[in-house]
Amino acid sequence: MNAVIEAMAQRRSCKKYLPKPVPMELLEAIAQAGTYAPNGMGRQSGKIVILTDPEEIAAVEAVNAGILGNPAGHPFYGAPAVLIVLANQAIPTWVEDGSLVMGNLLLAAHSLGLGACWIHRARETFALPEGKALLEKWGVGGCYAGVGHCVVGYPDGNPREAAPRKSDFVVKP
């Protein structure tokens, strides 16, 4: 099987991480892979924010947990790094563009032996005053909205097996 297709078939969401920092070179390589995601009309609506500072991660996670309805929760599963995908809402394909960036980040992390998971509620996070304040602090201006949080780290344990694919996933009329 082709290495890319094999990585797609083997990648699983990681929800338990070792307390070991991920080198910035690896995070930058993952982010670089995200920049090559397909995007509508080549307009590159996406933006990726790399967080490794535990206080910064905790601030974003706290907002996310509040939206989830569990303010004391840890929806980032203890991951030591978070790559936040934002996209410019002024571009009509911003949701699709950002989603493809997220897919590239997840596959790139897997290809480097790291675990990753797409954490939702980024749109809600950065629509709130707390989220907008974080964007301002990070120097992200304009019409950017959250698409997803890609939590990344060294997996603590082995990934589960893939569930069987549903029989009617692919239709051949």
Phi, psi and chi 1 to 4 in degrees:
 res  aa     phi    psi   chi1   chi2   chi3   chi4
   1 MET       -  146.8 -173.4 -176.0  -53.0      -
   2 ASN   -59.1  140.6  170.0  -68.8      -      -
   3 ALA   -60.4  -37.2      -      -      -      -
   4 VAL   -68.8  -46.2  173.7      -      -      -
   5 ILE   -64.8  -37.9  -65.4  172.3      -      -
   6 GLU   -62.5  -42.7 -172.1  173.3  -38.2      -
   7 ALA   -62.1  -39.5      -      -      -      -
   8 MET   -63.0  -40.0  -70.0  174.4  178.9      -
   9 ALA   -73.2  -28.6      -      -      -      -
  10 GLN   -91.8  -24.2  -69.0  176.6  -10.2      -
  11 ARG   -64.0  134.6 -168.2 -149.3   66.1   77.8
  12 ARG  -135.2  155.1  -65.4  -72.7  160.7  -90.7
  13 SER   -68.2  135.6  -67.0      -      -      -
  14 CYS  -104.2  128.5  180.0      -      -      -
  15 LYS  -124.8   19.4  -63.6 -178.4  179.2  177.6
  16 LYS  -152.1  123.7 -170.9  173.4 -178.8 -171.6
  17 TYR  -123.3  149.3  -62.1   90.5      -      -
  18 LEU   -75.3  148.5  -63.9  171.9      -      -
  19 PRO   -80.0   59.7   29.4  -33.7      -      -
  20 LYS  -126.6  125.4  175.7 -178.7  174.2 -176.3
  21 PRO   -64.4  148.0   -2.0    6.6      -      -
  22 VAL   -93.2  127.7  177.7      -      -      -
  23 PRO   -57.4  140.3  -22.1   32.0      -      -
  24 MET   -57.1  -32.9 -174.6   54.1   72.9      -
  25 GLU   -60.7  -38.3  -53.2   82.8   59.4      -
  26 LEU   -70.6  -41.3  -66.6 -178.6      -      -
  27 LEU   -63.8  -39.1  -63.7  172.6      -      -
  28 GLU   -66.7  -37.2  -71.4  171.2  -12.1      -
  29 ALA   -64.8  -40.9      -      -      -      -
  30 ILE   -63.5  -46.7  -66.4  166.1      -      -
  31 ALA   -61.4  -40.6      -      -      -      -
  32 GLN   -59.7  -41.1 -175.4   69.1   23.2      -
  33 ALA   -60.8  -36.9      -      -      -      -
  34 GLY   -62.5  -32.7      -      -      -      -
  35 THR   -70.2  -15.3   69.9      -      -      -
  36 TYR   -97.4   10.6  -74.5  100.5      -      -
  37 ALA   -66.0  147.2      -      -      -      -
  38 PRO   -59.1  149.3  -20.3   30.2      -      -
  39 ASN  -151.7  148.6   56.6   88.5      -      -
  40 GLY   -57.5  122.9      -      -      -      -
  41 MET    54.9   22.9  -61.9 -177.4  -70.2      -
  42 GLY    65.7   22.5      -      -      -      -
  43 ARG   -83.6   -9.7  -66.4  172.8   82.0 -178.2
  44 GLN    49.1   61.9  -58.8 -177.5   40.3      -
  45 SER   -73.3  -14.1   68.0      -      -      -
  46 GLY   -77.8  162.6      -      -      -      -
  47 LYS  -149.9  139.1 -172.4  173.7  -71.4  -72.0
  48 ILE  -119.8  127.0  -57.8  165.1      -      -
  49 VAL  -108.6  122.9  177.0      -      -      -
  50 ILE   -97.2  121.1  -59.8  173.8      -      -
  51 LEU  -114.6  130.4  -60.5 -179.4      -      -
  52 THR  -129.9  -15.1   57.3      -      -      -
  53 ASP   -72.4  122.2  179.2  -89.4      -      -
  54 PRO   -55.2  -34.5  -24.5   33.0      -      -
  55 GLU   -69.5  -40.3  -70.4 -179.2   18.8      -
  56 GLU   -64.4  -45.0  -68.5  -82.3  -16.1      -
  57 ILE   -61.3  -44.4  -67.2  170.5      -      -
  58 ALA   -61.5  -37.2      -      -      -      -
  59 ALA   -64.0  -45.0      -      -      -      -
  60 VAL   -68.8  -42.0  177.5      -      -      -
  61 GLU   -62.7  -37.7 -175.9  177.6   40.6      -
  62 ALA   -62.9  -41.9      -      -      -      -
  63 VAL   -64.4  -45.2  176.5      -      -      -
  64 ASN   -60.2  -44.2 -169.3  -68.4      -      -
  65 ALA   -63.9  -38.1      -      -      -      -
  66 GLY   -63.2  -41.8      -      -      -      -
  67 ILE   -63.2  -38.0  -66.1  163.9      -      -
  68 LEU   -67.7  -18.8 -173.2   58.6      -      -
  69 GLY    94.1   12.9      -      -      -      -
  70 ASN  -134.5   77.7 -177.7    5.4      -      -
  71 PRO   -55.7  -23.9  -19.7   28.3      -      -
  72 ALA   -93.6    2.5      -      -      -      -
  73 GLY   -77.4  172.5      -      -      -      -
  74 HIS  -131.6   74.6  -67.0  -75.6      -      -
  75 PRO   -67.8   -8.6   22.8  -31.5      -      -
  76 PHE   -94.0    5.6  -68.8  178.5      -      -
  77 TYR    56.3   24.4  -57.6  111.5      -      -
  78 GLY    75.5   15.7      -      -      -      -
  79 ALA   -64.3  138.9      -      -      -      -
  80 PRO   -81.2   -5.7   28.6  -33.7      -      -
  81 ALA  -144.6  148.4      -      -      -      -
  82 VAL  -135.8  127.7 -179.9      -      -      -
  83 LEU  -107.0  112.1  -78.3   72.5      -      -
  84 ILE   -93.0  126.2  -60.4  169.2      -      -
  85 VAL  -100.8  124.2  175.1      -      -      -
  86 LEU  -119.0  161.5  -52.9  161.7      -      -
  87 ALA  -147.7  151.1      -      -      -      -
  88 ASN   -77.0  112.0 -174.8  -23.6      -      -
  89 GLN   -66.0  -13.3  -65.1 -179.5   87.0      -
  90 ALA   -74.3  -11.8      -      -      -      -
  91 ILE   -98.9  124.5  -64.4  174.9      -      -
  92 PRO   -56.6  -27.2  -21.7   29.6      -      -
  93 THR   -98.9   24.3   57.0      -      -      -
  94 TRP   -60.2  -40.4   72.8  -86.1      -      -
  95 VAL   -66.5  -46.7  172.2      -      -      -
  96 GLU   -63.9  -44.6  -65.0   83.7   -5.9      -
  97 ASP   -59.5  -48.9  -65.3  -10.5      -      -
  98 GLY   -64.4  -35.7      -      -      -      -
  99 SER   -65.5  -39.4  -63.3      -      -      -
 100 LEU   -67.6  -35.9  -71.8  164.2      -      -
 101 VAL   -60.0  -46.3  169.8      -      -      -
 102 MET   -57.7  -44.4  -75.9  -67.5  -64.4      -
 103 GLY   -59.2  -43.1      -      -      -      -
 104 ASN   -63.6  -40.7  -86.3   22.7      -      -
 105 LEU   -61.1  -45.1  -62.2  179.9      -      -
 106 LEU   -62.5  -43.8  -65.2  165.3      -      -
 107 LEU   -69.2  -39.2  -74.8  169.2      -      -
 108 ALA   -64.1  -43.2      -      -      -      -
 109 ALA   -59.5  -45.9      -      -      -      -
 110 HIS   -59.4  -43.2  172.8   76.5      -      -
 111 SER   -64.4  -21.8   77.1      -      -      -
 112 LEU   -97.8   10.0  -65.1  171.3      -      -
 113 GLY    80.9   16.0      -      -      -      -
 114 LEU  -104.5  159.4  -63.8  166.0      -      -
 115 GLY   -97.1  152.8      -      -      -      -
 116 ALA  -153.7  158.4      -      -      -      -
 117 CYS  -151.4  139.1 -173.5      -      -      -
 118 TRP   -82.0  119.0 -178.0  -28.7      -      -
 119 ILE  -106.8  125.4  -53.6  -61.4      -      -
 120 HIS   -80.3 -172.4  -68.1  -79.1      -      -
 121 ARG    76.4   16.6  -64.4  168.3  -60.0  -78.8
 122 ALA   -68.4  -38.1      -      -      -      -
 123 ARG   -60.6  -46.3 -172.9  178.4  -49.4 -177.1
 124 GLU   -66.5  -40.2  -62.9   90.0  -24.1      -
 125 THR   -56.8  -48.8  -64.7      -      -      -
 126 PHE   -89.8    3.8  -63.6  104.4      -      -
 127 ALA   -90.8  -18.6      -      -      -      -
 128 LEU   -81.1  156.4  -68.8  171.6      -      -
 129 PRO   -55.3  -39.5  -25.0   32.6      -      -
 130 GLU   -62.6  -42.0  -55.5   94.5  -60.8      -
 131 GLY   -67.9  -41.5      -      -      -      -
 132 LYS   -62.8  -36.7  -70.1 -177.7 -175.0  -62.4
 133 ALA   -65.0  -38.2      -      -      -      -
 134 LEU   -65.2  -44.3  -70.7  168.0      -      -
 135 LEU   -58.7  -43.4  -68.0  177.4      -      -
 136 GLU   -62.2  -44.4 -173.8  175.6  -36.0      -
 137 LYS   -59.2  -37.1  176.6 -178.5  173.6 -174.1
 138 TRP   -84.4   -2.4  -59.2  -28.2      -      -
 139 GLY    79.9   22.9      -      -      -      -
 140 VAL   -98.2  106.6  177.2      -      -      -
 141 GLY  -107.4 -177.2      -      -      -      -
 142 GLY    88.3 -157.4      -      -      -      -
 143 CYS   -95.6   39.4  -51.7      -      -      -
 144 TYR   -80.7  137.3  -76.6   92.3      -      -
 145 ALA  -124.8  154.4      -      -      -      -
 146 GLY   -75.0  140.7      -      -      -      -
 147 VAL  -112.2  -45.1  174.9      -      -      -
 148 GLY  -170.6  159.6      -      -      -      -
 149 HIS  -108.3  121.9  -54.0   88.8      -      -
 150 CYS  -101.8  101.7 -178.2      -      -      -
 151 VAL   -82.2  139.5  -62.1      -      -      -
 152 VAL  -137.5  142.9  178.7      -      -      -
 153 GLY   179.8 -178.2      -      -      -      -
 154 TYR   -80.5  126.4  -68.7   95.8      -      -
 155 PRO   -65.3  141.8   -8.9   17.7      -      -
 156 ASP  -102.6   88.2 -175.0    0.0      -      -
 157 GLY   114.3  176.7      -      -      -      -
 158 ASN   -94.5  148.1  -65.2  -40.9      -      -
 159 PRO   -69.3  153.4   23.4  -29.8      -      -
 160 ARG   -73.9  163.3   60.1  176.5  165.3   57.6
 161 GLU   -70.4  152.0  -71.2  -68.7  -42.1      -
 162 ALA   -69.3  140.6      -      -      -      -
 163 ALA   -68.9  149.1      -      -      -      -
 164 PRO   -59.1  144.3  -16.9   26.0      -      -
 165 ARG   -75.9  141.8  -55.4  -68.1   94.5  174.3
 166 LYS   -64.4  146.3   63.7 -177.7 -176.5  176.1
 167 SER   -64.9  -27.8   62.6      -      -      -
 168 ASP  -104.7   24.3   63.1  -15.4      -      -
 169 PHE   -62.1  -43.7 -150.9  128.9      -      -
 170 VAL  -108.2  129.1  177.6      -      -      -
 171 VAL  -110.2  130.2  177.5      -      -      -
 172 LYS  -122.2   87.8  -61.9 -179.4  -86.2 -175.3
 173 PRO   -65.8      -    3.8   -1.3      -      -
